[in-house]
Amino acid sequence: MSTIPNYSSDQASNSGAIPVRIASSSVSIPVSISSSGALQDASGVIAAANTSQLALAAATRKYFFIQNSTTSTGVLTVDFGRSARAVGSGSIELVPGSSFTQESSFISSDAINVLSSAVGTAYIIKWG
């Protein structure tokens, strides 16, 4: 079995690329995965209490971050591909100041919905 040679970052053909080497006993193939890009903003506020609202349409993403603002007074629930549900009903629950991130090996491409019992609950979404 052959050894895989070192692959230095200056050998990457794209700026910001992460070198990856896929190997088997007979072949070694260099692959570059882009690690940079522009973040988009989809931040907002809850318009109606206890009503799920679309925060971000379905899309292919490489990164997703949502935070319940530290100035919020209510718990923010988040769900993917379905309506967000009340606290204790299976949606992700974010207390004020907490966040949820998807990156690396799995990022949902589903629509993202949010809900809070408090009108005006602010949330921050960054994605790319």
C-alpha positions as CSV (number, residue, x, y, z in Angstrom):
1,M,0.0,0.0,0.0
2,S,1.4,3.4,-1.0
3,T,1.6,6.3,1.4
4,I,-0.3,9.5,0.7
5,P,2.1,12.5,0.1
6,N,1.6,15.7,2.1
7,Y,-0.6,18.2,0.3
8,S,0.3,21.8,1.4
9,S,-2.2,24.6,1.4
10,D,-0.2,26.5,-1.2
11,Q,-1.0,23.7,-3.6
12,A,-4.7,24.4,-3.5
13,S,-5.9,25.9,-6.8
14,N,-8.6,28.1,-5.2
15,S,-8.1,30.6,-2.5
16,G,-9.7,29.4,0.7
17,A,-9.9,25.8,-0.5
18,I,-9.4,22.9,1.9
19,P,-7.3,20.2,0.4
20,V,-8.7,16.7,0.8
21,R,-7.1,13.5,-0.4
22,I,-9.3,10.5,-1.1
23,A,-7.2,7.3,-1.2
24,S,-7.5,3.6,-1.8
25,S,-4.8,1.0,-2.2
26,S,-4.3,1.8,-5.8
27,V,-5.3,5.5,-6.4
28,S,-5.1,8.9,-4.7
29,I,-7.3,11.7,-5.9
30,P,-6.8,15.3,-4.6
31,V,-10.1,17.2,-4.1
32,S,-10.7,20.8,-3.1
33,I,-13.7,21.9,-1.1
34,S,-14.4,25.6,-0.9
35,S,-14.4,26.9,2.6
36,S,-15.4,30.5,2.0
37,G,-18.3,32.5,0.7
38,A,-20.6,35.4,1.5
39,L,-23.1,35.1,4.4
40,Q,-26.7,36.0,3.8
41,D,-28.9,37.6,6.4
42,A,-32.5,36.5,7.1
43,S,-32.9,38.0,10.5
44,G,-36.4,39.0,11.6
45,V,-39.0,39.3,14.4
46,I,-42.0,37.3,15.4
47,A,-45.1,39.0,13.9
48,A,-47.9,37.0,15.6
49,A,-47.7,35.1,18.9
50,N,-48.0,31.3,18.8
51,T,-48.1,31.2,14.9
52,S,-45.4,29.5,12.9
53,Q,-43.8,31.8,10.3
54,L,-41.4,31.2,7.5
55,A,-38.0,32.5,8.4
56,L,-36.0,31.1,5.4
57,A,-37.2,29.4,2.2
58,A,-35.9,26.1,1.2
59,A,-32.4,26.4,-0.4
60,T,-29.1,24.6,-0.7
61,R,-26.8,25.9,2.1
62,K,-23.2,25.3,3.2
63,Y,-23.8,27.0,6.6
64,F,-26.8,27.9,8.8
65,F,-26.9,29.8,12.1
66,I,-29.9,31.0,14.1
67,Q,-29.9,32.8,17.4
68,N,-32.7,34.0,19.7
69,S,-31.6,37.6,20.4
70,T,-30.3,38.4,23.8
71,T,-33.0,41.2,24.0
72,S,-35.8,38.7,23.4
73,T,-38.2,37.8,26.1
74,G,-39.7,34.6,24.7
75,V,-38.4,31.2,23.8
76,L,-38.0,30.8,20.0
77,T,-38.8,27.4,18.5
78,V,-37.3,26.4,15.2
79,D,-38.2,23.6,12.8
80,F,-37.1,22.4,9.4
81,G,-39.6,21.5,6.6
82,R,-42.6,21.8,8.8
83,S,-44.3,24.4,11.0
84,A,-42.5,25.3,14.2
85,R,-44.4,24.1,17.2
86,A,-44.9,25.2,20.8
87,V,-42.3,24.6,23.5
88,G,-42.3,20.9,24.4
89,S,-43.7,19.7,21.1
90,G,-40.5,18.6,19.2
91,S,-39.2,21.8,17.7
92,I,-35.7,23.1,18.6
93,E,-36.1,25.4,21.5
94,L,-33.8,28.5,21.9
95,V,-34.0,30.6,25.0
96,P,-32.9,34.2,24.7
97,G,-29.2,34.4,23.8
98,S,-28.9,30.8,22.7
99,S,-28.2,29.6,19.1
100,F,-28.2,26.6,16.8
101,T,-25.7,26.0,14.0
102,Q,-25.5,23.5,11.1
103,E,-22.2,23.2,9.3
104,S,-19.7,20.7,7.9
105,S,-21.3,17.3,7.4
106,F,-25.0,18.1,7.4
107,I,-26.9,21.3,6.6
108,S,-30.7,21.1,6.0
109,S,-32.0,22.4,2.7
110,D,-35.6,22.5,4.1
111,A,-37.6,25.7,4.7
112,I,-37.0,27.0,8.2
113,N,-39.9,28.1,10.3
114,V,-39.9,29.9,13.7
115,L,-42.5,30.5,16.4
116,S,-42.6,32.3,19.8
117,S,-45.3,33.1,22.3
118,A,-44.0,36.7,22.4
119,V,-44.7,39.1,19.6
120,G,-41.5,41.0,18.7
121,T,-39.1,38.1,19.6
122,A,-36.0,38.9,17.5
123,Y,-34.0,36.2,15.8
124,I,-30.7,36.4,13.9
125,I,-30.2,34.1,10.9
126,K,-26.9,33.9,8.9
127,W,-26.6,31.4,6.1
128,G,-24.5,30.7,3.1
